[in-house]
Amino acid sequence: MSHSQKDEQNDLQKYLEEKDKQAQKQQQEQESQPLSAYDACVLKESAKIHELMAQAQGETLDR
């Protein structure tokens, strides 16, 4: 591997590590904030939809 390839690889590694740190920080900030009423409603309705879909697939498989 040439010197320039090693430099590029090191730069890429540093970039990826920095992006990972930023993503972790952003995730921690989001987790510390309470859900808005809208977000809570969307999650609740999404769970209902998934449950109904699972029931429908189960009925289809039984036939």
C-alpha positions as CSV (number, residue, x, y, z in Angstrom):
1,M,0.0,0.0,0.0
2,S,1.4,3.4,-0.9
3,H,1.9,6.3,1.4
4,S,-1.0,8.2,-0.1
5,Q,-3.4,5.2,0.2
6,K,-2.5,4.9,3.9
7,D,-3.2,8.6,4.4
8,E,-6.5,8.3,2.6
9,Q,-7.4,5.2,4.7
10,N,-6.4,7.1,7.9
11,D,-8.5,10.1,6.9
12,L,-11.5,7.9,6.1
13,Q,-11.1,6.2,9.4
14,K,-11.0,9.5,11.3
15,Y,-14.0,10.7,9.3
16,L,-16.1,7.6,10.1
17,E,-15.2,7.8,13.8
18,E,-16.3,11.4,13.9
19,K,-19.6,10.7,12.1
20,D,-20.2,7.8,14.6
21,K,-19.6,10.2,17.5
22,Q,-22.0,12.7,16.1
23,A,-24.6,10.1,15.5
24,Q,-24.3,8.8,19.1
25,K,-24.5,12.3,20.5
26,Q,-27.6,13.1,18.4
27,Q,-29.3,9.8,19.5
28,Q,-28.6,10.6,23.2
29,E,-30.1,14.1,22.8
30,Q,-33.2,12.6,21.2
31,E,-33.6,10.0,23.9
32,S,-33.3,12.6,26.6
33,Q,-36.2,14.6,25.1
34,P,-39.8,13.5,25.9
35,L,-41.9,12.5,22.9
36,S,-44.3,15.2,21.7
37,A,-48.0,14.4,21.7
38,Y,-47.9,14.0,18.0
39,D,-45.0,11.5,18.0
40,A,-46.6,9.5,20.8
41,C,-49.9,9.3,18.8
42,V,-48.0,8.3,15.6
43,L,-46.2,5.5,17.5
44,K,-49.4,4.3,19.0
45,E,-51.3,4.2,15.7
46,S,-48.3,2.5,14.0
47,A,-48.4,-0.2,16.6
48,K,-52.1,-0.7,16.0
49,I,-51.5,-1.0,12.3
50,H,-48.8,-3.6,12.7
51,E,-51.0,-5.6,15.0
52,L,-53.9,-5.5,12.5
53,M,-51.5,-6.5,9.7
54,A,-50.2,-9.4,11.8
55,Q,-53.7,-10.6,12.5
56,A,-54.7,-10.4,8.8
57,Q,-51.6,-12.3,7.8
58,G,-52.4,-15.0,10.4
59,E,-56.0,-15.3,9.1
60,T,-54.7,-15.6,5.5
61,L,-52.3,-18.4,6.6
62,D,-55.1,-20.3,8.4
63,R,-57.1,-20.5,5.2
